[in-house]
Amino acid sequence: MKTINKTFAETLREASDFVVSVVRHGMRRLGRMSWQSLLALCVMLALLLTVLPLALTLFVIFLLAKLVIGAFGGQHVHRHRMAEPQDTMHGGAQ
């Protein structure tokens, strides 16, 4: 009968076996790739590792800037806003 209560060492051993098998599979797959495919993979990986963090960082920076500007400058804009003009040209209320 299989036990469902595993020790920490058994769980760590299973995790390490899984990681080793994934790495072995990846190495076998890399060994079978042509150099053109390997070059394309390296370029895509480099773009992913450089552009994605840059885009996420810029998104967070601009989002924080928007929140700060909204927190400190929001009331000033609402006080000086003029009333919106009525649309009388296109069938609006006369």
C-alpha positions in Angstrom: 0.0 0.0 0.0 1.3 3.4 -0.9 1.7 5.9 1.9 0.4 9.5 1.3 2.5 11.0 4.1 6.0 11.8 2.7 8.9 13.1 4.6 10.6 16.4 3.5 13.6 14.4 2.3 11.4 12.2 0.0 9.6 15.2 -1.4 13.0 17.0 -2.1 14.3 13.8 -3.8 11.2 13.6 -6.0 11.6 17.3 -6.9 15.3 16.9 -7.7 14.6 13.8 -9.9 12.0 15.8 -11.8 14.4 18.7 -12.4 17.2 16.4 -13.5 14.9 14.6 -15.9 13.7 18.0 -17.4 17.3 19.2 -17.8 18.3 15.9 -19.4 15.4 16.1 -21.8 16.3 19.8 -22.7 20.0 18.9 -23.3 19.0 16.0 -25.6 16.7 18.3 -27.5 19.4 21.0 -27.8 21.8 18.4 -29.1 19.4 17.5 -31.9 18.7 21.1 -33.0 20.3 22.6 -36.1 22.6 25.6 -35.6 20.0 27.9 -37.2 17.3 26.8 -34.8 19.7 27.2 -31.9 20.6 30.7 -33.0 16.9 31.6 -33.3 16.2 30.2 -29.9 19.0 32.2 -28.4 17.9 35.4 -30.0 14.3 34.9 -28.8 15.5 34.1 -25.3 17.7 37.2 -25.2 14.8 39.3 -26.4 12.5 37.8 -23.8 15.0 38.3 -21.0 15.7 42.0 -21.9 12.6 43.5 -23.4 10.0 41.9 -21.1 11.5 43.1 -17.8 12.0 46.6 -19.4 8.4 46.8 -20.5 7.1 45.7 -17.1 9.4 48.1 -15.3 8.2 51.0 -17.4 4.6 50.0 -16.9 5.0 50.1 -13.2 6.9 53.4 -13.2 4.2 55.1 -15.4 1.4 53.6 -13.3 3.0 54.9 -10.1 3.5 58.3 -11.7 -0.1 58.4 -12.7 -1.2 57.5 -9.2 1.0 60.1 -7.6 -0.1 62.8 -10.0 -3.7 61.8 -9.5 -3.3 61.9 -5.7 -1.7 65.4 -5.6 -3.0 67.1 -8.7 -6.5 65.6 -9.0 -8.4 68.2 -6.9 -6.8 71.2 -8.7 -8.0 70.0 -12.1 -11.6 69.3 -10.9 -12.0 72.8 -9.4 -11.0 74.6 -12.6 -13.0 72.5 -15.0 -15.5 74.5 -17.1 -19.0 73.4 -17.7 -19.3 71.3 -20.9 -21.1 73.1 -23.8 -24.5 71.7 -24.9 -24.6 70.0 -28.3 -27.2 72.1 -30.3 -26.0 71.4 -33.8 -26.9 67.7 -34.0 -30.5 67.5 -32.6 -29.7 68.3 -29.0 -32.1 70.1 -26.6 -32.9 73.6 -27.7 
